[in-house]
Amino acid sequence: MREITVYSKPNCPACRMLKRRFTDLGTEFNEISLPTPEAIEKFHESYPLVAKLPFVVVTNDEQVEDTWMGFEVSKVNKYSK
């Protein structure tokens, strides 16, 4: 089963746009908010090369299918079908 996880932070315009687009398209996703520097530091332990948020991880049967940084309309549309 496909799962979408969105890593975001408060007051992030791109994060809000991405989440709104998924919601408007009726796509379920899990959100993990990174509200503090400590939370972001812990996040970077798992994803050291991620330079910006939102960061999206798409898994299918617990295998990573795709990842991306930022608000990419084409990717949101692709996984909202």
Secondary structure as GFF3:
##gff-version 3
##sequence-region A 1 81
A	DSSP	beta_strand	2	8	.	.	.	ID=ss1
A	DSSP	alpha_helix	13	24	.	.	.	ID=ss2
A	DSSP	beta_strand	30	33	.	.	.	ID=ss3
A	DSSP	alpha_helix	37	46	.	.	.	ID=ss4
A	DSSP	beta_strand	55	60	.	.	.	ID=ss5
A	DSSP	beta_strand	63	69	.	.	.	ID=ss6
A	DSSP	alpha_helix	73	78	.	.	.	ID=ss7
###
